[in-house]
Amino acid sequence: MRPYKCTDLSGQTVDLDNPETYKHLPTDVRKLRDLMLREIGYYHCYVKYWHKDAFKGDGQVKNVKKLIKNFTENEGDNRDSVIWYQEQVYLFQDETENMC
């Protein structure tokens, strides 16, 4: 079990090793990869263009950069792992969903 405390207002703790955590996500690597890349693109537009003044020096931006770095550096080793992609999408969405 790898507990993870969500960053949303619920403060819920989930198990990152439990497939039930990701039941709302696709189970196809290609769809998950596309979803992650869309999420990264949306984040980039949101922070760099639409609301660029709101996120200067923000700790949340640093967290998201770490998630993107981890995704890009480790994707090659996990290219066939549905659960790895699901975890990456889950963590990214959790971190970015409350950026408004």
Secondary structure as a PSIPRED ss2 file (coil, helix, strand):
# PSIPRED VFORMAT (PSIPRED V4.0)

   1 M C   1.000  0.000  0.000
   2 R C   1.000  0.000  0.000
   3 P E   0.000  0.000  1.000
   4 Y E   0.000  0.000  1.000
   5 K E   0.000  0.000  1.000
   6 C C   1.000  0.000  0.000
   7 T C   1.000  0.000  0.000
   8 D C   1.000  0.000  0.000
   9 L C   1.000  0.000  0.000
  10 S C   1.000  0.000  0.000
  11 G C   1.000  0.000  0.000
  12 Q C   1.000  0.000  0.000
  13 T E   0.000  0.000  1.000
  14 V E   0.000  0.000  1.000
  15 D E   0.000  0.000  1.000
  16 L C   1.000  0.000  0.000
  17 D C   1.000  0.000  0.000
  18 N C   1.000  0.000  0.000
  19 P H   0.000  1.000  0.000
  20 E H   0.000  1.000  0.000
  21 T H   0.000  1.000  0.000
  22 Y H   0.000  1.000  0.000
  23 K C   1.000  0.000  0.000
  24 H C   1.000  0.000  0.000
  25 L C   1.000  0.000  0.000
  26 P C   1.000  0.000  0.000
  27 T C   1.000  0.000  0.000
  28 D C   1.000  0.000  0.000
  29 V H   0.000  1.000  0.000
  30 R H   0.000  1.000  0.000
  31 K H   0.000  1.000  0.000
  32 L H   0.000  1.000  0.000
  33 R H   0.000  1.000  0.000
  34 D H   0.000  1.000  0.000
  35 L H   0.000  1.000  0.000
  36 M H   0.000  1.000  0.000
  37 L H   0.000  1.000  0.000
  38 R H   0.000  1.000  0.000
  39 E H   0.000  1.000  0.000
  40 I H   0.000  1.000  0.000
  41 G H   0.000  1.000  0.000
  42 Y H   0.000  1.000  0.000
  43 Y H   0.000  1.000  0.000
  44 H H   0.000  1.000  0.000
  45 C H   0.000  1.000  0.000
  46 Y H   0.000  1.000  0.000
  47 V H   0.000  1.000  0.000
  48 K H   0.000  1.000  0.000
  49 Y H   0.000  1.000  0.000
  50 W H   0.000  1.000  0.000
  51 H C   1.000  0.000  0.000
  52 K H   0.000  1.000  0.000
  53 D H   0.000  1.000  0.000
  54 A H   0.000  1.000  0.000
  55 F H   0.000  1.000  0.000
  56 K C   1.000  0.000  0.000
  57 G C   1.000  0.000  0.000
  58 D C   1.000  0.000  0.000
  59 G H   0.000  1.000  0.000
  60 Q H   0.000  1.000  0.000
  61 V H   0.000  1.000  0.000
  62 K H   0.000  1.000  0.000
  63 N H   0.000  1.000  0.000
  64 V H   0.000  1.000  0.000
  65 K H   0.000  1.000  0.000
  66 K H   0.000  1.000  0.000
  67 L H   0.000  1.000  0.000
  68 I H   0.000  1.000  0.000
  69 K H   0.000  1.000  0.000
  70 N H   0.000  1.000  0.000
  71 F H   0.000  1.000  0.000
  72 T H   0.000  1.000  0.000
  73 E H   0.000  1.000  0.000
  74 N H   0.000  1.000  0.000
  75 E C   1.000  0.000  0.000
  76 G H   0.000  1.000  0.000
  77 D H   0.000  1.000  0.000
  78 N H   0.000  1.000  0.000
  79 R C   1.000  0.000  0.000
  80 D C   1.000  0.000  0.000
  81 S C   1.000  0.000  0.000
  82 V H   0.000  1.000  0.000
  83 I H   0.000  1.000  0.000
  84 W H   0.000  1.000  0.000
  85 Y H   0.000  1.000  0.000
  86 Q H   0.000  1.000  0.000
  87 E H   0.000  1.000  0.000
  88 Q H   0.000  1.000  0.000
  89 V H   0.000  1.000  0.000
  90 Y H   0.000  1.000  0.000
  91 L H   0.000  1.000  0.000
  92 F H   0.000  1.000  0.000
  93 Q H   0.000  1.000  0.000
  94 D H   0.000  1.000  0.000
  95 E H   0.000  1.000  0.000
  96 T H   0.000  1.000  0.000
  97 E C   1.000  0.000  0.000
  98 N C   1.000  0.000  0.000
  99 M C   1.000  0.000  0.000
 100 C C   1.000  0.000  0.000
